[in-house]
Amino acid sequence: MSPAPDLPAALYTPTDGGFLATDLTIGPWDPGLQHAGPPAALLAREAERAGRIPGGQTVRLTYDILGPVPVGPLQVHARVLRPGQRVELVEATLSAESDRPLMRLTAWRMRTRAAEGTPEPGLPLPGPEDSRPESADFFTTDVAYHRALEWRFAHGTFNGPGPAAAWTRPLCTLVDGEPITPLQHLLVMTDAASGISAVLDWTRATFANVDLTVALTRPPTGEWLGVDAATTIGPTGAGQCFADLYDATGRVGRSAQALFVEPR
C-alpha cells in the first residue's frame, strides 16, 4: 500500500502527548470535525495494546460517541476493566484539549484456540474485483475521510439513497510509521455504513450516529474488506443502521448504529 502523492501518509501522526489528526480524518458534516471511523480504529488499537491475553482476539467493540471529535491533537488512554486469562474487558477513551472524553470504547477480548466453526456460505455479493469504483460527492473538502480508503461498490452508491454494499482497501496507514491491521481497517470503514446506505438527503438532514457496535465471529484478514448496509429511519427522529461485514473469504461479523436525525 502506497499513499497517493497528494495525500497524508496516515490518519494520525504520533506526538509526545498523543496523536495529531490529519486531514484524512475530516468528516462530512463539518471540515473541523472528524469522521468517527478513524478515532474508532485508534481506540481499538489502544485497547488491543492494553489487553493482557497474548495473541487474543477482539470479539465485540461498543463505542459511545459522547461529543464531536475535532481535527487536531488527541489523547487516548486504556485500562483493563475485567482481567482474565481467557476473557477480558478493556476500556479505551479519547479526548482532545480538555480531559472530557469524546469517544469511549469497551471491548471484549478472548483467547484464541482451534475450534469447529459453523459453516458459512460463500460471499453473497460480488467481490472487489467485480465491483464499481466510486467516490463520495458530499464531502466539502477534497482531502477528507473518503480518500483514506479506496471504495468499490457491489450494489448501491455513495451518492444516492438506499441500501449499499462496498469493498474498501486502505490508501494510508492509521498511525504514521505503523502498518494498518485488518481490524483497524475494519473500524475505519465500518462507521461509514450509515453513510453509504443513507436514505435522507445530506443537504437537508443530519443523521449522525451516537454509537457503533461491532460483533465479530473471527478476525478479519486480507487487504479488501466489505460492508453491506441498510438504514431505517423511524417516525420520531431516530434511525438504525445494520450491516454485515466481510473479508474476501466470507462474513466476519455485523455492526449496528443508532442515528440522531434532524433537519439541517
Secondary structure, 3 states (H helix, E strand, C coil): CCCCCCCCCEEEEEECCEEEECHHHECCCCCCEECCHHHHHHHHHHHHHHCCCCCCEEEEEEEEECCCCECCEEEEEEEEEECCCCEEEEEEEEECCCCCEEEEEEEEEECCCCCCCCCCCCCCCCCHHHCEECCCCCCCCCCCHHHCEEEEEEECCCCCCCCEEEEEEECCEEECCCCCCHHHHHHHHHCCHHHHCCCCCCCCEEEEECEEEEEECCCCCCCCEEEEEEEEECCCCEEEEEEEEEECCEEEEEEEEEEEEEEC
